[in-house]
Every structure is written in C-alpha cells, then in structure tokens.
Amino acid sequence: MTAPSISTERSSHSCKSKFYRRRTQKRVENVKKRARSELNSCGWSPHQYANSGLVNKLQQFTHDNIERVDGREITIEEFQERFEKRSVPVILTGIIDHWDANKKWTLDRLYKKYRNQKFKCGEDDDGYSVKLKMKYYMDYMTSTTDDSPLYIFDSGFGDRKKSEALLKDYEVPNFFADDLFGYATDQRRPPYRWIVIGPERSGTAIHVDPLGTSAWNALISGEKKWCLIHPSAPKSYVKPRKDEVGKHPDEAVTWFQTVFPRVAHDNLYPTVYATQRAGDVMFVPSGWWHVVINTETAIAITQNFCSSVNLPEVWKQTTKGRPQFAKHWLRHLKQKRPEVVDRIVQLDQSYDWLAISDDVSSDSSSSSSSESDSDSEDSGTETEESKRKRPHENGTSTLGATGLEPCPSKLRKNLND
C-alpha cells in the first residue's frame, strides 16, 4: 500500500483571513489566543496545509478496508456477534436516513437558528471552555486557511435551553441504545455526546476513547477520513515523534502528514482505513486507536457508550479512574438493572461492592475536581460566567471528545479521568 506523498512548499500569504462579518476578526483572534496561547497569528498556518494538496492527497487515498454493512439488514444480536464482540470497526449505512438532522443541520439552517448561540471550539491553558457564536464561527470556517482550524466540539449543547432542540433532530441507533452509563444521573455521568462541526483539515488527533467506552459517529454532511489502529499497538508507534510535531503537536493534520505514511507502509499492526460519507455511522470498538480528519466541511453527532459487551473493560477503568462515580453508577444499576450488577460482582472480587447503599438519594450532585463530570470539550452545566476547572479529555485517559472525536485543539495532559 502506498501512502500519499504530501508537499509542504510555502508561498507568500497573509496570516489573517478575510471575513464577511466586521467583528469576526476580533472574535476569532480572541478565541485563538485563549485556545492556543503558544501561537501568534502566523503560528496557525506555518506549513500552509491549505495550499499543500494534503486534502486532495487524502481524498485520493482510496484503499478503504473497513467493512460497510446496511444496518437495516442485520439485527442487534448479529451486530454484537459480528462486530462488537469481535472488536471489529464497521460503517453502518441506511440507519439515519429518517433523522430530522439531515434537513435541519445544514449550514444555512444552523446559522439562522443558532447564529447568536455560543458553541465550544477549544479550551484555554487552565482547561476552561473557549466558545464562539455560531455566526462568527461559520464566517471563520468558510474563510480560514489555518493548518488545523478551530473545531466545534460541544458536549453541552443538549443541556442549554437555547440549543437543546438539537436533541430532537436525531436518535441513538438501536445498536447502541442500551447504554449502561445512561443509568447514572445526568449530573454525575461523564460527558458522552458531542455535536461536531468543522472545515476541511480540522479533526481530532490519535487517541483511545476513555474509560473503556466504545463510540459511534453519525455524519450528517461532508466527508471524513479515518485511520483506526488495533489496541495492541504501542503509543510510540501511533504518535508523532518529537522532531515531527512542529507547531501543531496534537492535531490530526500533523498525524496524517507524519505518522500516516509510516503506518500505511509498515502495516505492523491491524489497521483500518475508512472514508466516512454523509449518512454513514462509524462504530469504533473499545480500545482502538483512531484519528479523524475532515476532507470536506463536516457536521456530525457522536456518542460514547458502555454496553453489555464492553462492560468488563469499562468497569475496570471506571473503578480505577473514577471510583466515586463507579459507586454512584452501581447504586443506580442495583435498582434498575440488577442483572448487570451480578455480572459486575463476578468481574470484580477486589471490593465489596454489594455493601454499597441502595439509597440513590444519598448521592451528591457535585463532586471534587478529580471526579468532575466534565471533559475538556464542554460541560453541560457550565456557562461563560460560571466555569468549573476541569481536566483535559483526550489521549487514552479522559472521556471524550471522539466521543469518537475527542478534544480537537488540546491533547496535552494525560489523566485517568
């Protein structure tokens, strides 16, 4: 398999894009300073990937080896046996054609309805959300020449009154509907769903979804390129080397420029290549490394989940990384899914989990900073005026953004939660 050879020749250019709205420049500059404080205005496009042919080369790389299955022709049991239990990535087709999001989530309609609403597109050096109004973001998105553009990756959209209507436009596919994390209260459950909007070259760096969760990603419009690498691959194999990272160490565009050619050539570990198109739903099994880049302006919804299949790994990682949440979760499972608790008891003999009180009312709605139910992308209860400090969410440790596409702008800290 031949990986694309990508030129990065530079040409003269301006460090600032021209925007339609007069105020966009100021708003975007402010967001950039907060989201990537280490970069000056020209630091956002030192490689000029917008003019390098990167996206065209990736679009021409058509060696997809992922299985594509019409989701209308298989049962939940067949999906679990063929893919989930065998830990096999797959693209499901034909299962979101009826969603209202297909009509309502166009750029024009999102702009008209949510233009004055803020959506998260990064975080600052202290882990606080960085947000931008939709009208300014869309102006930026259609004009930017940044190497790795700002990317809306917002987990709190469904918890804010002015954007919660988006929840009505889609539904969880039946293959992923039995989400055991759903028995925890909304206040304590880790972030698990994200609306994702970004231009070409935006994306999420290589990572493993946290807490042993699996994920699904439904693409409403646009195109994404995926590379998924087997869980057995070491971090040193999948991450860019120190001498390769340049200005954008934790960005998808850097990965596809540096690591992708090596991975495609060496083929040392099972690797899946996939082109996701509008209407496709990607399933990423627990533990798989994955990286995603938009080759067209893309709009998607993604969620992480705990199923009966990945429960052993999720329970193991949750008790280790978020023990207080694990106790809270178990209390609710004992009331509503006692058969799941029976499995947990068989899995975990190191703690007397059955001694935990059945009284779910004793659960605190708040937690310490180490148990914060938030990710580096967004918190549903956070506002610009009242922000909680929280850990970064990417890499192999915190819940998030992947979803399938976790923290698009900063993957600098490795935490277990």
C-alpha positions as CSV (number, residue, x, y, z in Angstrom):
1,M,0.0,0.0,0.0
2,T,1.4,3.4,-1.0
3,A,0.8,6.3,1.3
4,P,0.2,9.7,-0.2
5,S,3.3,11.9,-0.6
6,I,2.4,15.4,0.5
7,S,4.3,18.5,-0.4
8,T,4.5,21.4,2.1
9,E,6.1,24.0,-0.1
10,R,5.5,27.5,1.2
11,S,4.3,30.5,-0.7
12,S,3.7,34.1,0.4
13,H,0.5,34.6,2.2
14,S,-1.2,36.8,4.8
15,C,-1.5,35.5,8.4
16,K,-5.1,36.8,8.6
17,S,-8.1,35.6,6.7
18,K,-10.7,37.9,5.3
19,F,-14.1,37.6,6.9
20,Y,-17.6,38.6,5.8
21,R,-18.5,39.9,9.2
22,R,-16.7,43.0,10.5
23,R,-16.5,41.7,14.1
24,T,-15.4,38.2,13.2
25,Q,-11.7,39.0,13.1
26,K,-11.6,40.3,16.6
27,R,-13.8,37.5,18.0
28,V,-11.7,34.8,16.3
29,E,-8.4,36.3,17.4
30,N,-9.6,36.4,21.0
31,V,-10.6,32.7,20.8
32,K,-7.3,31.7,19.2
33,K,-5.3,33.4,21.9
34,R,-7.2,31.6,24.6
35,A,-7.3,28.2,22.8
36,R,-3.7,28.2,21.6
37,S,-1.8,30.7,23.7
38,E,1.6,29.5,22.5
39,L,0.8,30.6,18.9
40,N,1.0,34.1,17.4
41,S,-1.2,35.0,14.4
42,C,1.1,33.4,11.9
43,G,1.6,30.3,14.0
44,W,-1.7,29.0,12.9
45,S,-0.6,28.3,9.3
46,P,3.2,27.8,9.3
47,H,3.0,24.8,6.9
48,Q,0.3,26.2,4.7
49,Y,-1.5,22.9,4.5
50,A,-4.4,24.7,2.9
51,N,-2.2,25.1,-0.2
52,S,-0.2,21.9,0.2
53,G,-2.5,19.4,-1.5
54,L,-2.9,17.5,1.7
55,V,-6.7,17.2,1.5
56,N,-6.6,16.2,-2.2
57,K,-4.0,13.5,-1.5
58,L,-6.1,12.1,1.3
59,Q,-9.2,12.1,-0.9
60,Q,-7.2,10.1,-3.5
61,F,-6.1,7.6,-0.9
62,T,-9.0,5.2,-1.5
63,H,-7.6,2.0,0.0
64,D,-10.5,1.6,2.4
65,N,-10.6,-1.8,4.0
66,I,-13.4,-1.2,6.5
67,E,-16.5,-3.3,6.2
68,R,-19.7,-1.5,5.2
69,V,-23.0,-3.0,6.3
70,D,-26.5,-2.0,5.6
71,G,-27.8,-1.6,9.2
72,R,-31.4,-2.2,8.1
73,E,-30.5,-5.8,7.2
74,I,-28.9,-7.0,10.4
75,T,-30.2,-7.4,14.0
76,I,-28.8,-6.1,17.2
77,E,-27.7,-9.6,18.0
78,E,-25.9,-10.0,14.7
79,F,-24.2,-6.7,15.1
80,Q,-22.9,-7.7,18.5
81,E,-21.7,-11.1,17.4
82,R,-20.0,-9.9,14.1
83,F,-18.5,-6.7,15.2
84,E,-18.8,-5.7,18.9
85,K,-17.8,-8.9,20.5
86,R,-15.0,-9.4,17.9
87,S,-13.9,-5.8,18.3
88,V,-14.2,-5.0,14.6
89,P,-14.7,-1.5,13.4
90,V,-17.6,-1.1,10.9
91,I,-19.5,1.5,9.0
92,L,-23.3,1.1,9.2
93,T,-25.4,2.6,6.4
94,G,-29.1,3.3,6.0
95,I,-29.9,3.8,9.7
96,I,-30.1,7.6,9.9
97,D,-31.9,8.4,6.7
98,H,-35.0,9.3,8.7
99,W,-33.4,11.8,11.0
100,D,-34.6,15.4,11.0
101,A,-31.0,16.4,11.3
102,N,-30.5,15.6,7.7
103,K,-32.7,18.5,6.8
104,K,-32.2,20.8,9.8
105,W,-28.5,20.6,10.2
106,T,-27.4,22.4,7.1
107,L,-25.0,25.3,7.4
108,D,-27.7,27.7,6.4
109,R,-30.3,26.4,8.8
110,L,-27.9,26.1,11.7
111,Y,-26.8,29.6,11.1
112,K,-30.3,31.0,11.0
113,K,-31.5,29.2,14.2
114,Y,-28.3,29.3,16.3
115,R,-26.3,32.2,15.0
116,N,-26.3,34.0,18.3
117,Q,-25.6,30.9,20.4
118,K,-22.1,30.1,21.6
119,F,-20.6,26.7,20.9
120,K,-17.3,25.3,22.3
121,C,-14.4,25.2,19.9
122,G,-11.5,24.8,22.3
123,E,-10.2,25.3,25.8
124,D,-7.7,27.5,27.4
125,D,-4.5,26.6,29.3
126,D,-6.4,26.1,32.5
127,G,-9.0,23.8,31.0
128,Y,-11.8,26.3,30.7
129,S,-14.1,26.2,27.7
130,V,-13.5,28.6,24.8
131,K,-16.7,29.4,22.9
132,L,-17.6,31.3,19.8
133,K,-21.0,32.4,18.5
134,M,-22.2,30.3,15.6
135,K,-22.3,33.3,13.2
136,Y,-18.7,34.1,13.8
137,Y,-17.6,30.5,13.7
138,M,-19.3,29.9,10.3
139,D,-17.7,33.1,8.9
140,Y,-14.3,31.8,10.1
141,M,-15.0,28.3,8.9
142,T,-15.7,29.3,5.3
143,S,-12.7,31.6,5.1
144,T,-9.9,30.0,7.1
145,T,-6.5,28.9,5.8
146,D,-5.3,27.7,9.2
147,D,-3.3,24.5,9.1
148,S,-5.5,23.0,11.8
149,P,-8.7,25.1,12.1
150,L,-10.8,25.7,15.1
151,Y,-13.4,22.9,15.5
152,I,-16.8,23.0,17.2
153,F,-16.8,20.0,19.5
154,D,-19.5,20.7,22.1
155,S,-20.9,18.3,24.7
156,G,-23.1,20.7,26.4
157,F,-25.4,21.7,23.5
158,G,-28.2,19.4,24.9
159,D,-28.1,21.0,28.3
160,R,-28.6,24.6,27.2
161,K,-32.1,25.8,26.7
162,K,-31.3,27.7,23.5
163,S,-29.7,24.7,21.8
164,E,-31.4,21.7,23.4
165,A,-33.8,21.5,20.4
166,L,-30.9,19.8,18.5
167,L,-31.5,16.7,20.6
168,K,-34.9,16.2,18.9
169,D,-33.3,16.0,15.5
170,Y,-31.6,12.6,15.9
171,E,-31.9,9.4,17.9
172,V,-29.4,6.9,19.2
173,P,-29.3,4.0,16.7
174,N,-30.8,0.8,18.1
175,F,-27.4,-1.0,18.0
176,F,-26.2,1.4,20.7
177,A,-29.4,2.2,22.6
178,D,-28.7,0.0,25.7
179,D,-26.1,2.4,27.2
180,L,-25.4,1.3,30.7
181,F,-23.9,4.7,31.6
182,G,-27.4,6.0,31.0
183,Y,-28.5,4.8,34.4
184,A,-26.3,7.3,36.1
185,T,-27.8,10.7,36.7
186,D,-27.1,13.4,34.2
187,Q,-25.3,15.4,36.9
188,R,-22.8,12.7,37.6
189,R,-22.5,10.9,34.2
190,P,-19.3,11.8,32.3
191,P,-19.8,13.8,29.1
192,Y,-20.8,11.4,26.3
193,R,-22.4,13.2,23.3
194,W,-20.9,15.9,21.1
195,I,-22.1,18.0,18.1
196,V,-19.1,18.3,15.8
197,I,-18.8,21.0,13.1
198,G,-15.6,21.9,11.2
199,P,-14.0,22.7,7.8
200,E,-11.5,20.6,5.9
201,R,-8.2,20.0,7.7
202,S,-10.0,20.1,11.1
203,G,-10.2,16.9,13.1
204,T,-9.1,15.0,16.2
205,A,-5.6,13.6,16.9
206,I,-4.8,10.0,17.5
207,H,-6.4,8.7,20.8
208,V,-8.2,5.9,22.5
209,D,-11.7,6.7,23.9
210,P,-11.6,6.8,27.7
211,L,-12.9,4.5,30.4
212,G,-13.0,1.6,28.0
213,T,-16.0,3.0,26.2
214,S,-16.9,2.3,22.6
215,A,-18.3,5.0,20.3
216,W,-20.5,5.8,17.3
217,N,-20.2,8.7,14.9
218,A,-23.0,9.7,12.5
219,L,-22.0,12.0,9.7
220,I,-24.8,14.3,8.6
221,S,-22.9,16.1,5.8
222,G,-19.3,16.2,4.4
223,E,-16.6,13.7,4.4
224,K,-14.1,12.3,7.0
225,K,-11.0,10.2,6.6
226,W,-10.4,7.7,9.5
227,C,-7.4,5.6,10.4
228,L,-8.0,3.1,13.2
229,I,-5.2,1.0,14.7
230,H,-5.5,-2.1,16.8
231,P,-5.3,-1.7,20.6
232,S,-2.1,-3.8,20.7
233,A,-0.2,-1.0,19.0
234,P,2.0,0.9,21.5
235,K,1.8,4.6,21.9
236,S,5.3,5.1,20.4
237,Y,4.1,3.5,17.2
238,V,0.9,5.7,16.8
239,K,2.2,9.1,18.0
240,P,4.3,11.6,16.0
241,R,7.9,11.8,17.1
242,K,9.2,14.8,18.9
243,D,11.1,16.1,15.9
244,E,7.9,15.9,13.7
245,V,5.3,17.8,15.7
246,G,6.2,21.4,14.9
247,K,3.6,24.0,15.7
248,H,0.7,21.5,15.9
249,P,1.8,18.5,18.1
250,D,-1.7,17.3,18.9
251,E,-3.6,17.8,15.7
252,A,-5.0,15.4,13.1
253,V,-3.3,17.3,10.3
254,T,0.1,16.7,11.8
255,W,-0.6,13.0,12.3
256,F,-1.7,12.5,8.6
257,Q,1.4,14.4,7.5
258,T,3.9,12.5,9.6
259,V,2.7,9.2,11.1
260,F,0.2,8.1,8.4
261,P,2.7,7.4,5.7
262,R,4.7,5.2,8.1
263,V,1.7,3.3,9.3
264,A,0.4,2.7,5.8
265,H,3.8,1.5,4.7
266,D,4.8,-0.6,7.7
267,N,1.5,-2.3,8.5
268,L,2.9,-3.7,11.7
269,Y,-0.5,-3.8,13.5
270,P,-4.0,-4.4,12.2
271,T,-5.0,-1.1,10.7
272,V,-8.4,0.0,9.3
273,Y,-8.7,2.8,6.7
274,A,-12.1,4.4,6.1
275,T,-13.8,7.1,4.2
276,Q,-17.0,8.2,6.0
277,R,-19.6,9.9,3.9
278,A,-22.9,11.6,4.7
279,G,-25.3,9.1,6.1
280,D,-22.6,6.7,7.4
281,V,-22.4,5.7,11.0
282,M,-18.9,4.7,12.2
283,F,-18.6,2.2,15.0
284,V,-15.3,2.3,17.0
285,P,-14.8,-0.6,19.4
286,S,-13.3,-0.2,22.9
287,G,-9.6,0.3,23.0
288,W,-8.9,1.1,19.3
289,W,-6.6,4.0,18.5
290,H,-8.3,6.3,16.0
291,V,-7.6,9.6,14.2
292,V,-10.0,11.6,12.1
293,I,-9.6,14.5,9.6
294,N,-12.3,16.3,7.7
295,T,-11.7,16.4,4.0
296,E,-14.8,18.5,3.5
297,T,-16.8,20.7,5.7
298,A,-18.5,18.2,8.0
299,I,-21.3,18.1,10.5
300,A,-21.7,15.1,12.8
301,I,-23.0,13.8,16.1
302,T,-21.1,11.3,18.2
303,Q,-21.5,9.5,21.4
304,N,-19.5,7.2,23.7
305,F,-21.3,4.3,25.4
306,C,-21.0,1.4,27.8
307,S,-22.7,-1.8,26.6
308,S,-23.0,-5.3,27.9
309,V,-20.1,-6.2,25.7
310,N,-17.6,-3.7,26.8
311,L,-18.8,-3.6,30.4
312,P,-15.8,-5.6,31.8
313,E,-13.3,-3.1,30.4
314,V,-15.4,-0.1,31.3
315,W,-15.9,-1.2,34.8
316,K,-12.2,-1.9,35.3
317,Q,-11.2,1.5,34.0
318,T,-14.0,3.4,35.8
319,T,-13.3,1.9,39.2
320,K,-9.7,2.8,38.8
321,G,-10.1,6.3,37.3
322,R,-13.4,7.4,38.7
323,P,-14.1,5.4,41.9
324,Q,-16.7,7.8,43.3
325,F,-18.6,7.8,40.0
326,A,-18.4,4.0,39.9
327,K,-20.1,3.8,43.3
328,H,-22.8,6.2,42.2
329,W,-23.4,4.3,39.0
330,L,-23.6,0.9,40.8
331,R,-26.2,2.3,43.2
332,H,-28.5,3.1,40.2
333,L,-27.7,-0.2,38.4
334,K,-28.7,-2.1,41.6
335,Q,-32.2,-0.5,41.4
336,K,-32.8,-0.7,37.7
337,R,-30.5,-3.4,36.2
338,P,-29.7,-5.9,39.0
339,E,-28.6,-8.5,36.4
340,V,-25.8,-6.1,35.4
341,V,-24.7,-5.8,39.0
342,D,-24.5,-9.6,39.1
343,R,-22.0,-9.5,36.2
344,I,-20.0,-6.8,37.9
345,V,-19.7,-8.9,41.1
346,Q,-18.4,-11.8,39.0
347,L,-15.9,-9.4,37.3
348,D,-14.6,-7.6,40.4
349,Q,-13.8,-9.6,43.5
350,S,-11.5,-7.0,44.9
351,Y,-14.2,-4.8,46.5
352,D,-17.3,-5.5,48.5
353,W,-19.4,-3.5,46.0
354,L,-22.6,-5.1,47.3
355,A,-22.1,-3.3,50.6
356,I,-22.9,0.0,48.8
357,S,-26.1,1.5,49.9
358,D,-29.2,1.1,47.7
359,D,-30.3,4.7,48.6
360,V,-29.6,6.6,45.4
361,S,-30.8,9.8,47.1
362,S,-27.6,9.8,49.1
363,D,-25.6,10.6,46.0
364,S,-24.2,14.0,45.9
365,S,-24.9,16.0,42.8
366,S,-21.5,17.5,42.9
367,S,-18.0,16.1,43.2
368,S,-14.4,17.0,43.8
369,S,-12.3,18.4,41.0
370,S,-10.8,14.9,40.5
371,E,-14.3,13.5,40.0
372,S,-15.6,16.3,37.9
373,D,-18.2,15.1,35.4
374,S,-16.8,17.0,32.5
375,D,-14.4,16.8,29.8
376,S,-12.0,19.2,28.1
377,E,-14.6,19.9,25.4
378,D,-17.6,21.1,27.3
379,S,-19.7,20.8,30.4
380,G,-23.5,20.9,30.1
381,T,-23.8,23.0,33.3
382,E,-21.0,25.4,32.5
383,T,-21.6,29.0,31.4
384,E,-19.1,31.7,30.5
385,E,-19.9,33.4,33.8
386,S,-19.6,30.3,36.0
387,K,-17.0,27.9,34.9
388,R,-15.6,24.8,36.6
389,K,-12.0,23.9,36.2
390,R,-11.7,20.5,34.7
391,P,-9.2,18.0,33.3
392,H,-8.3,17.8,29.7
393,E,-10.0,14.9,28.0
394,N,-8.0,13.3,25.3
395,G,-5.4,10.8,24.7
396,T,-6.0,7.5,26.3
397,S,-7.5,8.7,29.5
398,T,-10.4,11.1,29.8
399,L,-13.9,10.7,28.4
400,G,-14.5,12.3,25.3
401,A,-14.3,14.1,22.6
402,T,-14.3,11.3,19.9
403,G,-16.7,10.5,21.7
404,L,-15.2,9.3,18.8
405,E,-13.7,12.6,18.1
406,P,-12.2,13.9,21.3
407,C,-10.6,17.2,22.1
408,P,-9.7,18.7,18.7
409,S,-7.5,21.5,20.0
410,K,-5.6,20.3,23.0
411,L,-4.4,16.8,23.9
412,R,-1.6,17.8,26.2
413,K,-2.5,16.3,29.5
414,N,-2.9,12.6,30.3
415,L,-5.3,11.9,33.1
416,N,-7.3,8.9,34.0
417,D,-10.5,10.8,34.1
